[in-house]
Amino acid sequence: MSSLKINNLSKTYPNGVKALDNISLEIPNGMFGLLGPNGAGKSSLMRTISSLQEADSGSIFLDDLDVFKNPTDLRKVLGYLPQEFGVYPHITAYQLLDHIATLKGISQKKERKELVDHLLEKVNLSEHKHKKVKGFSGGMKQRVGIAQALIGNPKLIIVDEPTAGLDPGERNRFHNLLASVGEKVIIILSTHIVDDVKELCSNMAIMNKGQLVYQGTPQKGIDELKGKVWRKVIERSQVTDYKSKYYVISDKLIAGNPLIHILDESNPENGFEPITPSIEDVFFSKIKRTNEAY
């Protein structure tokens, strides 16, 4: 069983943006969800963990491996699927994976062929292996991305915003693929899509403005809000008024009218009904609190 330990990690960019603000986190084997709105610092954390950028202070250890002191050793056991998985457009899926396997030090042609064929079968692309990647759908490109991330038996796999832009069917297939490889390694799933974490992850953290604002199991976050979340459908013209009177954590349109969720320790009455909290409520309540602190 591996574990990733992040201690007091901070990073401020030259333009003054504090991307990481004293982050400490321990991540065990399995699927770990890192949630946050765009600009929360998730990608900065992923790039720092994967040794693509340096931190100003703090440390990261993968088991006994000091990531900052031994970045080359980290890369030998790291699989990385960035948000924009760039591919060589004019080569086939097989050629792409064969090339990356060569770069990762698998020099024997027979060994590479067995590995590439196995990975293409695992991500359900065997019948497309001699087709050019430029003609693949978004979901197929992401599956190629996961296949290349699995080369070299990694201990740690990082996937950054993997389902953005995928249709529902592709998203489900991608989730199943991640779940199938996520039992024996650490997989960090960085996303702003709450459902990705809800469906896949047994542990999670929420980031906002460079800070960790929640860490624990999804259920722990839900339990903290039990009996405190209330909802009501209102008119669009009433949104501003309700936001001034209640602690509104979210509002979305249902059949053209806003459905608002509020946080309140006791029954607010006025037509509100109690609901069982969801991960979305945990997410929106944590983000709202940190936004108000600034």
C-alpha positions as CSV (number, residue, x, y, z in Angstrom):
1,M,0.0,0.0,0.0
2,S,1.4,3.3,-1.1
3,S,0.7,6.8,0.3
4,L,1.4,10.3,-0.9
5,K,2.2,12.9,1.9
6,I,2.1,16.6,1.1
7,N,3.3,18.9,3.9
8,N,2.9,22.7,4.1
9,L,3.1,23.2,0.4
10,S,3.1,26.8,-0.8
11,K,3.5,28.4,-4.2
12,T,3.2,32.1,-5.3
13,Y,3.5,33.0,-9.0
14,P,5.5,36.0,-10.1
15,N,2.3,37.9,-10.8
16,G,1.5,37.7,-7.0
17,V,-1.2,34.9,-7.3
18,K,-0.9,32.6,-4.3
19,A,-1.8,29.3,-6.1
20,L,-1.0,27.0,-3.1
21,D,-1.4,28.3,0.4
22,N,0.1,25.9,3.0
23,I,-1.4,22.7,1.7
24,S,-1.1,19.5,3.8
25,L,-2.7,16.3,2.6
26,E,-2.2,12.5,2.9
27,I,-3.6,10.4,0.1
28,P,-3.8,6.6,0.3
29,N,-4.2,3.9,-2.4
30,G,-7.4,4.2,-4.4
31,M,-9.4,7.0,-6.1
32,F,-9.0,10.4,-4.5
33,G,-11.1,13.3,-5.7
34,L,-9.7,16.8,-5.7
35,L,-12.6,19.2,-6.3
36,G,-12.6,23.0,-6.8
37,P,-13.8,25.7,-9.1
38,N,-11.7,26.8,-12.1
39,G,-8.7,28.8,-10.7
40,A,-8.8,27.1,-7.3
41,G,-5.2,25.8,-7.5
42,K,-5.9,22.2,-8.5
43,S,-3.8,22.2,-11.6
44,S,-1.0,24.0,-9.7
45,L,-1.0,21.2,-7.1
46,M,-1.1,18.5,-9.8
47,R,1.9,20.1,-11.6
48,T,3.8,20.4,-8.3
49,I,3.2,16.8,-7.3
50,S,4.3,15.6,-10.7
51,S,7.5,17.7,-10.5
52,L,6.6,19.9,-13.5
53,Q,7.0,23.0,-11.3
54,E,8.8,23.8,-8.0
55,A,7.2,24.9,-4.8
56,D,8.3,27.9,-2.7
57,S,8.2,25.7,0.4
58,G,7.0,22.4,1.8
59,S,7.6,18.8,0.9
60,I,6.0,15.9,-1.0
61,F,6.8,12.2,-0.3
62,L,5.6,9.2,-2.2
63,D,6.2,6.5,0.3
64,D,10.0,7.1,1.1
65,L,10.7,9.0,-2.1
66,D,11.4,12.7,-1.7
67,V,9.7,14.1,-4.8
68,F,11.6,17.4,-4.8
69,K,15.0,15.8,-4.3
70,N,14.4,12.9,-6.7
71,P,12.1,14.1,-9.6
72,T,13.6,11.6,-12.0
73,D,12.8,8.7,-9.7
74,L,9.3,10.0,-9.3
75,R,8.7,10.1,-13.0
76,K,9.5,6.4,-13.3
77,V,6.5,5.6,-11.1
78,L,4.2,8.4,-12.3
79,G,1.3,8.2,-14.8
80,Y,0.0,11.7,-15.8
81,L,-3.0,12.6,-17.9
82,P,-3.0,16.4,-18.2
83,Q,-6.1,18.5,-18.9
84,E,-5.0,19.0,-22.5
85,F,-3.6,15.6,-23.6
86,G,-1.7,16.6,-26.6
87,V,-1.2,13.9,-29.2
88,Y,0.8,13.5,-32.3
89,P,-2.1,13.8,-34.7
90,H,-0.7,11.9,-37.7
91,I,0.3,8.7,-35.9
92,T,-1.8,5.8,-34.9
93,A,-2.8,4.8,-31.3
94,Y,-0.4,1.9,-31.5
95,Q,2.5,4.1,-32.7
96,L,1.8,6.7,-30.0
97,L,1.8,4.1,-27.1
98,D,4.9,2.4,-28.6
99,H,6.7,5.7,-28.7
100,I,5.8,6.6,-25.1
101,A,6.8,3.1,-23.9
102,T,10.2,3.7,-25.6
103,L,10.6,7.0,-23.9
104,K,9.8,5.3,-20.5
105,G,12.7,2.9,-21.1
106,I,11.0,-0.2,-22.4
107,S,13.7,-1.0,-25.0
108,Q,12.7,-4.6,-26.0
109,K,10.4,-4.5,-29.0
110,K,8.6,-7.7,-28.1
111,E,8.0,-6.5,-24.6
112,R,6.7,-3.2,-25.9
113,K,4.3,-4.9,-28.3
114,E,2.9,-7.1,-25.6
115,L,2.4,-4.1,-23.3
116,V,0.9,-1.9,-26.0
117,D,-1.5,-4.6,-27.1
118,H,-2.5,-5.3,-23.5
119,L,-3.2,-1.6,-22.8
120,L,-5.2,-1.1,-26.0
121,E,-7.3,-4.0,-25.0
122,K,-7.7,-2.7,-21.4
123,V,-9.0,0.7,-22.7
124,N,-11.1,-1.0,-25.4
125,L,-9.3,0.4,-28.4
126,S,-7.8,-2.7,-29.9
127,E,-10.0,-2.5,-33.0
128,H,-8.9,1.1,-33.5
129,K,-5.1,0.7,-32.9
130,H,-4.1,1.3,-36.5
131,K,-6.2,4.4,-36.9
132,K,-4.8,7.9,-36.6
133,V,-5.5,9.5,-33.2
134,K,-6.5,12.8,-34.8
135,G,-9.7,11.2,-35.9
136,F,-10.7,9.9,-32.4
137,S,-13.5,11.3,-30.4
138,G,-12.8,13.1,-27.1
139,G,-13.6,10.0,-25.1
140,M,-11.3,7.8,-27.3
141,K,-8.4,10.3,-26.9
142,Q,-8.9,10.2,-23.1
143,R,-8.7,6.4,-23.2
144,V,-5.4,6.7,-25.1
145,G,-4.4,9.1,-22.4
146,I,-5.1,6.7,-19.6
147,A,-3.3,3.9,-21.6
148,Q,-0.1,6.0,-21.8
149,A,-0.4,6.9,-18.1
150,L,-0.4,3.2,-17.2
151,I,2.9,2.5,-19.0
152,G,5.6,1.4,-16.5
153,N,3.3,0.1,-13.7
154,P,3.0,3.5,-12.0
155,K,2.4,3.9,-8.2
156,L,0.7,7.3,-8.7
157,I,-1.6,8.3,-11.5
158,I,-2.8,11.9,-11.8
159,V,-5.7,12.8,-14.1
160,D,-6.6,16.5,-14.5
161,E,-10.1,17.4,-15.6
162,P,-10.5,14.1,-17.5
163,T,-14.3,14.3,-18.3
164,A,-14.6,17.9,-19.4
165,G,-16.1,17.9,-22.8
166,L,-17.1,14.3,-22.9
167,D,-20.6,13.2,-23.7
168,P,-22.5,11.2,-21.0
169,G,-21.7,7.8,-22.6
170,E,-18.0,8.6,-23.0
171,R,-17.9,9.9,-19.4
172,N,-19.5,6.6,-18.1
173,R,-17.0,4.5,-20.0
174,F,-14.1,6.6,-18.7
175,H,-15.4,6.3,-15.1
176,N,-15.5,2.5,-15.5
177,L,-12.0,2.5,-16.8
178,L,-10.6,4.6,-14.0
179,A,-12.4,2.5,-11.4
180,S,-10.9,-0.7,-12.9
181,V,-7.3,0.6,-12.5
182,G,-7.8,2.5,-9.2
183,E,-7.6,-0.3,-6.7
184,K,-3.9,-1.0,-6.5
185,V,-2.4,2.5,-7.1
186,I,-3.0,6.1,-6.0
187,I,-5.2,7.9,-8.5
188,I,-5.8,11.6,-8.0
189,L,-8.8,12.8,-9.9
190,S,-8.7,16.6,-10.2
191,T,-12.0,18.1,-11.4
192,H,-14.6,20.8,-11.1
193,I,-17.4,18.3,-11.9
194,V,-18.9,17.2,-8.6
195,D,-20.5,14.0,-10.1
196,D,-17.0,12.7,-11.0
197,V,-16.1,12.6,-7.4
198,K,-19.5,11.5,-6.1
199,E,-19.4,8.4,-8.4
200,L,-15.8,7.3,-8.1
201,C,-14.0,8.5,-4.9
202,S,-13.9,7.2,-1.4
203,N,-11.8,10.1,-0.2
204,M,-11.8,13.7,-1.3
205,A,-10.6,17.2,-0.8
206,I,-12.0,20.6,-1.8
207,M,-9.8,23.5,-2.9
208,N,-10.6,27.2,-3.3
209,K,-8.3,30.2,-3.7
210,G,-5.2,28.0,-3.2
211,Q,-6.4,26.6,0.1
212,L,-7.8,23.2,1.3
213,V,-11.3,24.0,2.6
214,Y,-12.4,20.3,3.2
215,Q,-10.8,16.9,3.3
216,G,-12.3,13.6,4.3
217,T,-14.8,11.1,2.9
218,P,-17.8,12.4,0.9
219,Q,-20.1,10.9,3.6
220,K,-18.4,12.9,6.4
221,G,-19.1,16.1,4.5
222,I,-22.7,15.2,4.0
223,D,-23.1,14.2,7.6
224,E,-21.9,17.6,8.7
225,L,-24.8,19.2,6.8
226,K,-27.6,16.9,7.9
227,G,-30.7,18.8,9.1
228,K,-29.2,22.1,7.8
229,V,-30.0,22.2,4.1
230,W,-33.4,23.5,2.9
231,R,-34.8,24.1,-0.6
232,K,-37.5,26.1,-2.3
233,V,-38.5,27.0,-5.9
234,I,-38.9,30.7,-6.3
235,E,-39.5,33.3,-9.0
236,R,-36.5,34.6,-10.9
237,S,-37.4,38.1,-9.8
238,Q,-37.0,37.0,-6.1
239,V,-33.5,35.7,-6.3
240,T,-31.7,38.9,-5.1
241,D,-34.2,39.3,-2.3
242,Y,-33.8,35.7,-1.0
243,K,-30.0,36.0,-1.2
244,S,-30.2,39.0,1.1
245,K,-32.4,37.2,3.6
246,Y,-31.0,33.7,3.6
247,Y,-27.7,31.9,3.4
248,V,-28.1,30.7,-0.2
249,I,-25.4,28.2,-1.2
250,S,-26.7,27.4,-4.7
251,D,-29.4,28.2,-7.2
252,K,-30.2,26.4,-10.4
253,L,-33.1,26.5,-12.9
254,I,-35.7,23.8,-12.7
255,A,-38.3,24.1,-15.5
256,G,-37.4,27.8,-15.9
257,N,-37.6,28.8,-12.2
258,P,-34.7,29.0,-9.7
259,L,-34.4,26.2,-7.2
260,I,-32.4,27.5,-4.2
261,H,-30.7,25.6,-1.5
262,I,-30.0,27.4,1.8
263,L,-28.1,26.6,4.9
264,D,-29.9,27.1,8.2
265,E,-29.6,25.4,11.6
266,S,-33.4,25.6,12.2
267,N,-36.5,25.5,10.0
268,P,-36.6,28.7,8.0
269,E,-40.3,28.1,7.2
270,N,-41.7,30.4,4.5
271,G,-42.3,27.4,2.2
272,F,-38.8,25.8,2.5
273,E,-38.6,22.0,2.7
274,P,-35.8,20.0,4.3
275,I,-33.6,17.8,2.1
276,T,-30.9,15.2,2.5
277,P,-27.6,17.0,1.7
278,S,-25.6,16.0,-1.3
279,I,-21.9,16.3,-2.3
280,E,-23.0,19.4,-4.3
281,D,-24.2,21.0,-1.1
282,V,-20.9,20.2,0.6
283,F,-19.0,21.7,-2.3
284,F,-21.1,24.9,-2.6
285,S,-21.2,25.5,1.1
286,K,-17.4,25.2,1.5
287,I,-16.7,27.4,-1.6
288,K,-19.2,30.1,-0.4
289,R,-17.6,30.3,3.1
290,T,-14.1,30.8,1.7
291,N,-15.2,33.3,-0.9
292,E,-16.8,35.3,1.9
293,A,-13.6,35.2,3.9
294,Y,-11.8,37.2,1.2
